Amino acid sequence: MKQEPFVSVVIPTYNRAHILPAAIDSVLAQTYRNFEIVVVDDGSRDDTADQIAIAMGRIAGDGERTARLRYFHQANQGQSAARNLGIAEARGDWIAFLDSDDIWLPEKLMSQVRAIEKFETNCGCCITDARLVDRAGLDTTAFRHAGWRMEGLAGIIDEPAPILAKGVGGVWVQTLVARADLVRKSGGFDPNIHFGEDHDFLFRLALDSAFCYVNQPLALIERTNATVDPTVTARTWDQEDFRLRAHQLMYEKWLGRAEVTGEMRGTIVGNLRSVHSAWANLHLHAGRFDQARRAVSTAISYQPTPQLAIKWALTWAAPHLARKIVPKVGAY
């Protein structure tokens, strides 16, 4: 009889003691039972450790449930480092990820294990759809938001890397279950990328494996940020320059991979053109005209377009006019 996959669920957390128990409980409530939970506390200053102790005490009467929950603490190093510690400590043949402000529906792991059993000869990664919500009224699903129309209850994406190269969306790391050997082969999460590091990780996984999917929203992902809710503290990754810097580093790194060829390489080159064009916009609106000229010149070196040629001419001949014409934040 074939043994059921043992899944390690990695939950990184930082100063989220008030919501972490809900994430843990959503995993403990899974109808699929062959799993462990690896919580990595990234140097929290709140009562996260106390909440873990309470959770362990609450389930102490059930030896099976107690053994499922393992807790590790590290000095604050960022989410990537926390996830990587979770990967290193994971004992499962498969690894899943859940953020401490999100939750799973009870049938998530069972649905994915069934899909894995169906498609395992072709892929080592499985995703589900997810419900995306925020306090500004967003309520959609990941697949729908990305414009995806998946066939059937479960299926397979044979070549996910070219899709992921085109941009963020559709695949969320909170829905992923992946073979542990593939996760480790990928190198885990890059601690040098501080925005979009999960997308970078997913792209590198996609270079080595097809993705099977479950066409149901089996995770609830909270997307509220400081731009849509003034009660949320402004975060570094809400800043345009921070996001551009991370995207630039990520795309430059992808171009250095031998597997990135043909149309996929062209897509990434186009992404870098867009990033440097956005840098030019940002510099223009800040009055940094010399930097804007260098940025638009770099964008042209990646992929010249008529629009970039016009922008380049304006940054030299009439930068004040260019500042009035080009978009501000968020538009490449």
KOLVO-680905 format. One record per residue (C-alpha): z, y, x; residue in one letter. Coordinates in steps of 0.5 Angstrom, whole numbers, plus 500, padded with zeros to 3 digits. Layout:
ZYXA ...
This chain:
500500500M 498507503K 504511505Q 504518501E 503524505P 510527508F 509535507V 513540511S 513547507V 514552512V 518559509I 518565514P 523570511T 526577514Y 531581510N 529577503R 536574501A 535576494H 529573493I 529567498L 533562493P 527563488A 522561493A 526555495I 528553488D 520553487S 519548492V 525543490L 522543483A 516540485Q 514534482T 511531488Y 518529492R 515527499N 517533503F 521538507E 523545507I 523549514V 526556513V 525560519V 529567519D 526572523D 532576525G 535578518S 540583518R 542581510D 546575508D 540571508T 544565512A 549566507D 544565501Q 541558505I 549556506A 549557498I 543553497A 545547501M 552547498G 549547491R 544541493I 550538497A 551533492G 544530492D 543527499G 536527498E 535534497R 540536502T 536533507A 529536505R 532543507L 532545514R 534552517Y 532556523F 534563526H 530567531Q 531574534A 526578530N 519577533Q 515578527G 512573521Q 507570526S 512567531A 517565525A 511561522R 509558529N 517556530L 516553523G 510549525I 513547532A 519544528E 515541522A 516533522R 511532517G 504529517D 501535513W 504543513I 504548508A 506555508F 510559502L 512566503D 519568501S 517573496D 512568492D 513561488I 510555487W 508552480L 512545480P 505541480E 502544486K 504539491L 502533487M 495536485S 494537492Q 496530494V 491528489R 485532492A 487530499I 487523497E 480524494K 477528499F 481526506E 475523509T 471529509N 477535510C 484536513G 485542509C 487543501C 487550498I 489552490T 487558486D 493563485A 495568480R 496575484L 500580480V 503587482D 507592479R 501597478A 498592473G 494587477L 494580474D 488576476T 487569480T 485569487A 478565486F 476570480R 478576485H 474574490A 468572485G 468565486W 466560481R 469553482M 466547479E 471542476G 478541477L 478539484A 472540489G 470541496I 468547500I 464544506D 463550510E 468555509P 468559516A 462563514P 465564507I 472567511L 468571516A 465575510K 472578509G 479577506V 480573499G 479567495G 484563500V 491565501W 495561506V 501560501Q 496555497T 494551504L 496544505V 493542512A 494536517R 499538522A 494536528D 489541525L 494546525V 497545532R 490545535K 488551532S 494555536G 498557530G 498564528F 496569533D 503574534P 498579537N 495580530I 500584526H 495585519F 491579517G 494574521E 494569516D 486570515H 485569522D 489563522F 485560516L 478562519F 480558525R 482552521L 475553517A 472552524L 474545525D 475542517S 472543510A 477545505F 478541499C 481545493Y 484545486V 481549481N 488551478Q 493557480P 499554482L 502559486A 505566484L 503571489I 506578489E 502584492R 506590490T 506595496N 508602497A 501605495T 502602488V 510602487D 514608490P 520604490T 517600495V 519602502T 512604506A 510599511R 506599517T 501595515W 499600509D 497605514Q 489605515E 489605523D 494599523F 489595519R 483597523L 486596529R 488589527A 481587524H 478590530Q 482585535L 481579530M 473580529Y 472581537E 476575538K 472571533W 466573537L 468570543G 468563540R 463558542A 462555534E 461562532V 453562532T 447564527G 448568521E 456567521M 456571528R 451576525G 456577519T 462578524I 458583528V 457587521G 464587520N 465590527L 460595525R 464597519S 470597523V 468602528H 464606522S 471607519A 474609525W 469615525A 471617518N 479617520L 478621526H 473626523L 478627517H 484628523A 479633527G 478628533R 471629533F 470627540D 473620538Q 469620532A 463621536R 465615540R 467610534A 460612531V 456610537S 460604538T 458602531A 451603532I 451599538S 454593534Y 449594528Q 444600527P 443603520T 440609518P 446611515Q 450610522L 444614525A 445620520I 453620521K 452620529W 447626528A 452630524L 458628528T 455632534W 451637530A 456639524A 462635525P 466639520H 460638515L 461630517A 468631515R 467633508K 462628507I 465621509V 470618505P 477618507K 481612507V 479605505G 472606506A 468603511Y 
